[in-house]
Amino acid sequence: MPKMKTKKAASKRFKVTKSGKVKAGSAFTSHMMMNKPKSMKRKARRTGMLSDPDARIVLRNFLPYGRKKKKVNTRKVEGETS
């Protein structure tokens, strides 16, 4: 099976945190800032986390290697015999 390709435009716009959440910058911050309220400009300075449904779409379709791996519990429970 061939390698899956990452969408390069998405890799430049989104970052995946260690916990598996997706960070993205705010929209509407590039031009015509005099027509936007101060509160909007202030809130748009920082990056935000995508909602779970949106993050799922980004990870599934655009960033296949950014998906978090499921952890397998390999630790033995005390008193267990096998």
Backbone hydrogen bonds, N-H to C=O, Kabsch-Sander energy under -0.5 kcal/mol:
donor,donor_aa,acceptor,acceptor_aa,energy
7,K,62,F,-2.3
8,K,6,T,-0.7
11,S,7,K,-1.9
12,K,8,K,-1.2
13,R,9,A,-0.9
14,F,10,A,-2.4
15,K,23,K,-1.8
17,T,15,K,-0.5
17,T,21,K,-2.9
20,G,17,T,-1.3
23,K,15,K,-3.3
23,K,21,K,-0.5
24,A,48,G,-2.9
25,G,13,R,-0.7
35,N,32,M,-1.1
36,K,33,M,-1.3
41,K,37,P,-2.0
42,R,38,K,-2.5
43,K,39,S,-2.2
44,A,40,M,-1.8
45,R,42,R,-0.9
46,R,43,K,-0.6
48,G,24,A,-3.0
50,L,22,V,-2.7
55,A,51,S,-2.9
56,R,52,D,-2.2
57,I,53,P,-1.6
58,V,54,D,-2.3
59,L,55,A,-2.7
60,R,56,R,-2.4
61,N,57,I,-2.4
62,F,58,V,-2.2
63,L,58,V,-1.7
66,G,63,L,-1.5
67,R,64,P,-0.6
73,N,71,K,-0.5
74,T,72,V,-1.0
80,E,77,V,-1.8
